[in-house]
Amino acid sequence: MATEKNPLRREWDKNIIAEKKFLRKGYTAQASMMEEKLDEMVPEKLQSTLDKGFSKAFTLIFEKGTAIIEKTYNKEKLQAKHMTNEFLLKQKTDRRNLKASLRETKGTGRKNVLISGVAGVGMGALGVGIPDIPVFVSMLLKNIYEISQRYGFDHETEEEQYFILMIIKGALSHGEELMEVDGRINQYIREGCLPEDYSRKTLIEETSKTMSGELLYMKFLQGIPVVGAVGGAYDAIYMDKVSKYAQLKYRRRYLRTKIKGEEIR
């Protein structure tokens, strides 16, 4: 059991409880009444179009766009703040310093969620659905990049791209798929290496398919002028969902690097 004398284990146990809560909610998620009503209206080819749109956006950003995204936030400031918190934590690993370090990460994402919602509503009001995908993916990655920097992880490596894609895929999955992805993420956190059969292209396609399936009805609605503002507003909802899951998994990963000599899973 966690005690005041073991603040790291205490935070680990709290994070595990929060993860279980997220997984329970995601596992049993069901289609909304609005999605059920839109089901017969959505064109059959829309999902494959979304698949390709998300896939192209991820590929382009990972290959050429990361540097551009980094210009939209102060990467050096985030790194410096993390180093300061780490220094204080090394001087004294107590509950106060650990809480201060973790508290720095909690506000990350709120501004990005708001911006994503405003952009989605604006484009939806104009009937812009598919073209919104690169903007949404860019904001999604920017948000995770900032979270990763606050926890001291660099997002530019192949391993980190795998971790980020798995987080997005997991956050937007349901049922057994969610549990399977979550297990793979935890395995990576424990072992720190890519799966032997890993292919970035394949994972991008899998993640894109998960996203298109989850956002299908909202992107269809977003393509209708005026009414599409409702669909665009869901950009913020999905952004918030991914942000919360990213916080949980990066916190688990961070805490695991701190807890040594104990059996944790």
N, C-alpha and C positions, 0 to 999 in steps of 0.2 A: 504494500500500500504506500501511497505517496505521503510524505511527511514534510513539515516545515524545514527539516534538515536536508531535504533532498528536493530543491526547487526544480531541477531539470526533470526529474521523474514526475513530479507533480504536474508540470506543464505538458509532459508527454501523455499522461493519463487523461488530462483535460482535452487534449487534441484528439485522442482516440475516441472519446465520447462524442465529440463534435463530428468526427468523421462518420461514426455509426449513424448519427442523426441524419446527416446528409444522404447517406446511402439508403437508409430506410425510406426517406421521402422520394428519392430518385427511383428506387426499385418499383414502387407502387404507383408511379405517376400515370395518369390516364389522359386520353384526349379530351379537350374541353368541348363544351356544347357548340362553340363557334367553329371549331375545327371539324366537328362532325357535320355541320351544316355546309361547310365549304368543300367537303370531300368530293362530291359529285361535280363540282364546278371547276376543279383544278385540272388543267390539261395534262394528258398522260406524259408528254415529253418534258414537262416543267422540271421534274426531279433530275433527269439526266442533264438538263441545261444547268441546273444549280450545281450538280456534281462537278461539271467541267469548270464552272465559274469559280467555285471555292478552290478547286485543285490548282487552277492557273494562278489565283491570287497567292496561295501559300508558296507555290514554286517560285514565282517572281520575287516575292518579298524575301524569302530565304536566300535567293541567289543574288539579288541586286538591291533590295529595299531596306535591309536592316539598318544600314548607315543613315538612311533618310529618316527612319523612325526615331533613331537615337538623337536626332537633332531637335525633336519635339519635346524632349525632357532633359534635365540636367543629370546625366549619367555620373559625372565626376562627383557631384554633390551627394548623390545616393551612396556611392562607394565610400566617400570620406566619412559620411555619417555612420555607415556600417562599421568601418574600421575603428571609429571612436567608441562605439558601443561594445565592440569586441575587446578593445583595450580595457575598458572599465570592467567588463565581465571577467577577464582574465585576472585582474587585480583582486576581485572578490566575486566569486560565483554565488551570490545570494539572490533571494527572491526579488529584492528591489532592483538590482541591476538587470536581472533577466527580464523582469516585467517591463522595464524601460526599453530594453532592446526589442522585445516583441511588440510593444505598443507602437513603435515607429512604423511597423508594417501594416497596422490595422486600417489606417486611413487610406492606404493605397487602393486605387480603383474607383473611389467615389466620384472623383472628377471625371475620369474616363467614362464611367457609366452614364453620367449626366450628358457629356458631350455626345456619346453614341446615341442616346435617346433623342437629343435635339436634332442631330443629323438625320436619324431615321425618320422622325416625324416630318422634317422639312422635305426630304426626298419623297416620302410617302404622299404628302399633300400634292406633290407635282406628278404623282403616278410613276415614280422612279423606283423600281424594285430590283431587277437584276444588276443594273449598274452600281447599286449600293454595296454590292458584295466586296469589292476591293477596299472600300472605306471601312466597312465593318470588320473585315479581317485585319486590316492595319491597326485599328483601334484595339482589337482583341489581343494582338501580339504586343502592342505597345504596353498595354495593361500588365501582361504577364512579364514582359521584360523588366518593368519597374519593380514588380514584386520580387523577381529573381535577384535583382541588384540589391534590394533591401535586405535579403537574406544572405547575400555574399556569393551568389552563384552567377557565373557569366553565361549569357544566352547564345554565344556565337559558335559554340562547338557542335559537332554532329550529335554528341550524346545529349546535349541540352535541347536541341531541336526535337529529338525523339521524346524527351520528357515533356516538352511543351505540347507537342501534338497529342500525346497520350492524355494529358490533362484536359485538353479541349474535347477529345473524343469521349473521355470518361464523364465529364461534366454534362454532356448532352446525350448520354446513353441512359437506358432504362433496363430493369429486369436483370436477367443473367448476364447480359452483355456488360452492364455497368459493373457487376461484381467481378467479371473476368478481367476487365480493363483495370479496375482498381487493384486487383491482385498483381497484375503485371507491373503497375507503377510501384507498388510496395516492394516487389522483387528487385526492381532497378535500384530503389533507394537502399536496399540491403546490400546488393552486390556491386553496384556502381559500374556495370558494363552493359553494352548493348546485346540484345538477343542475337544468337548466331544467324538466324534467318532474317535479320533486320534489313529492310530496304526503305529508304526515305520516300521514294516514289510510291511504293505500295502503301505505306502508312499515311501519306498525304491523301491518297485516293480513298482509303478507309475512313479517315477523319472527315474528309469532304462529304462522303456519302452519309455519315452520321449527322453532320450538320444540315445537309439538304433535307434529310428526312425529318429532322426536328423543326426546321424553319420553313418547310414547304408551304404550309398554309399562310403563314405570315408574309412571306415574300410574294405569294400570289396576290394577297390583299394589298400589299404595298404597291403593286403595279397598277392599282386603280386610282386615278386622280381623286383628291380630297379624302375619300374613304380610306385611302392607303395610309393616311396618317396614323390610323389605329394599328395597322401592321407594322409601320415604322417604329412605333413606340415599343414594340417587343424587342427591338435591338438592345435596348437598355436592360430588359428583363433577362435576356440570354447572356449579355455581357456580365451582369451581376452574378448570375449562376456560375459562370466559368471563373470569375474572380474569386468567389467564395471557395470553390474547389481548389483553385491554385493556391490560395492562402493555406488551406489545410495540408496540402501535399508538400509545399515548400517548408512549412513549419515542421512537419514530421521529419523531413529530410535534414533540416537545420538542427533540430533537437537530437537526432540520431548521431550527428557528428560530435555532439557534446557529451552524450551519455556513453561511457566506456566501462567495460567489465561487467555489464548487466545483460541478461537475456531479454531483449525486446524484439517485437515483431512489427 
